Amino acid sequence: MTDIVFLIRHPDERAAGKTSDYYASTHDVAPTILGMLGVEPPEPTDGQDLSVILGGGEPRARDHFSLGYHHFVWARDEAYIYFSRNDGAKPKLYDVRVDPEMRNNRAWDHPAVTKRMFEDYVLNDAGGPLPRYRTPPAFR
């Protein structure tokens, strides 16, 4: 899944019914809750306070985001969705402007985009190479 609804409900029903196409992330949950409570985070966070939307504002633009889970990584920007193993092997690249159902893997047709999504988004966001996990013998 790549598009999952993130709901915010203000107790005073401020901005009730308002929608946004902003790329929200699980990293935004804590800063948003703290923002709604009027609490400044003790340290900078990776996420953003999305409660500004309730006041008619817009959060800082996010041109892409990436995530990883165990052996796999994922990245998205306005045009593409990218999946691969966390070492970049077995890439899948979908141009969601023309293929929103993600039926046609274009990784081999667009090697420069595939490389950019992995190196500039995934590895750069992670701060360097990703960990390699040992797969238990039962799962090999």
C-alpha positions in Angstrom: 0.0 0.0 0.0 1.3 3.4 -0.8 -1.7 5.7 -0.2 -3.1 5.4 3.3 -5.4 8.0 4.9 -4.0 10.0 7.9 -6.8 11.5 9.9 -6.6 14.4 12.4 -9.6 15.5 14.4 -9.4 18.6 16.5 -11.5 18.5 19.7 -13.1 21.8 18.7 -13.9 20.5 15.2 -11.6 23.2 13.7 -11.3 22.7 9.9 -13.8 19.8 10.0 -14.1 18.2 6.6 -10.9 19.7 5.3 -8.7 17.5 3.2 -5.1 17.7 2.0 -3.0 15.8 -0.5 0.1 16.4 1.6 2.5 13.4 1.8 2.1 12.5 5.5 4.3 10.0 7.2 4.3 8.1 10.5 7.2 10.4 11.4 4.6 13.2 11.5 2.4 11.7 14.2 4.4 12.7 17.3 5.1 16.3 16.1 1.4 16.7 15.2 0.2 15.6 18.6 2.7 17.8 20.3 1.7 20.7 18.1 -2.0 20.2 18.9 -1.0 20.3 22.6 1.1 23.4 22.1 4.3 21.6 23.2 7.6 22.2 21.5 9.6 18.9 20.9 12.6 18.8 23.2 14.8 17.9 20.1 14.3 18.4 16.4 12.2 15.6 14.8 12.2 14.1 11.3 8.5 14.6 11.0 6.4 17.7 10.7 3.6 19.2 12.7 0.5 18.7 10.5 -1.8 20.6 12.9 -0.9 23.7 10.9 -3.3 22.4 8.3 -6.2 22.8 10.8 -5.3 26.5 11.1 -5.4 27.0 7.4 -1.6 26.8 7.0 0.5 24.4 4.9 3.4 22.2 6.2 6.8 22.6 4.6 6.8 20.9 1.2 8.1 17.4 1.1 9.4 16.5 -2.4 9.8 12.8 -1.6 9.9 10.3 1.3 11.4 6.9 1.8 11.2 4.1 4.3 12.6 0.7 5.0 11.5 -2.5 6.6 13.9 -5.4 7.2 15.3 -6.4 3.8 13.2 -3.9 1.8 13.1 -0.2 1.0 10.5 2.1 -0.6 10.6 5.7 -1.9 8.1 8.0 -3.5 8.0 11.4 -5.2 5.4 13.1 -7.3 6.2 10.9 -10.4 7.5 7.5 -9.2 7.2 4.8 -6.6 10.3 2.7 -6.1 10.7 -0.7 -4.2 13.8 -2.9 -3.9 15.8 -5.0 -1.5 17.8 -2.8 0.9 20.9 -3.3 -1.2 19.2 -2.0 -4.3 18.7 -5.4 -5.8 15.5 -6.5 -7.6 14.3 -2.9 -8.1 10.7 -2.0 -9.1 9.9 1.4 -10.5 6.4 2.6 -11.3 5.5 5.9 -13.0 2.3 6.7 -11.2 1.5 9.6 -13.5 0.7 7.1 -16.3 0.4 3.8 -14.3 -1.4 4.6 -11.0 -2.2 0.9 -10.5 1.5 0.1 -10.6 1.2 -2.7 -13.1 4.3 -2.0 -15.3 7.8 -2.2 -13.7 9.9 0.5 -15.5 13.1 0.0 -13.5 15.1 -1.4 -16.5 13.6 1.3 -18.9 14.6 4.1 -16.6 18.0 3.2 -15.0 18.9 6.8 -14.1 15.6 7.3 -12.2 16.0 3.9 -10.5 19.5 4.8 -9.4 18.4 8.3 -8.2 15.5 6.9 -6.2 17.8 4.5 -4.4 20.9 6.6 -3.9 19.5 10.1 -3.5 16.4 9.2 -1.6 16.8 5.9 0.2 20.6 6.0 1.0 20.8 9.7 1.5 17.8 9.8 3.8 19.3 6.8 5.8 22.6 8.6 6.1 24.6 5.9 4.3 24.6 2.2 3.6 21.7 0.2 5.1 22.2 -2.7 7.5 22.3 -6.3 6.2 20.2 -8.7 8.2 20.8 -12.4 8.5 18.0 -14.5 7.2 17.2 -17.4 9.5 17.9 -20.8 7.8 14.1 -21.6 7.9 13.4 -18.6 5.6 16.2 -19.1 3.0 
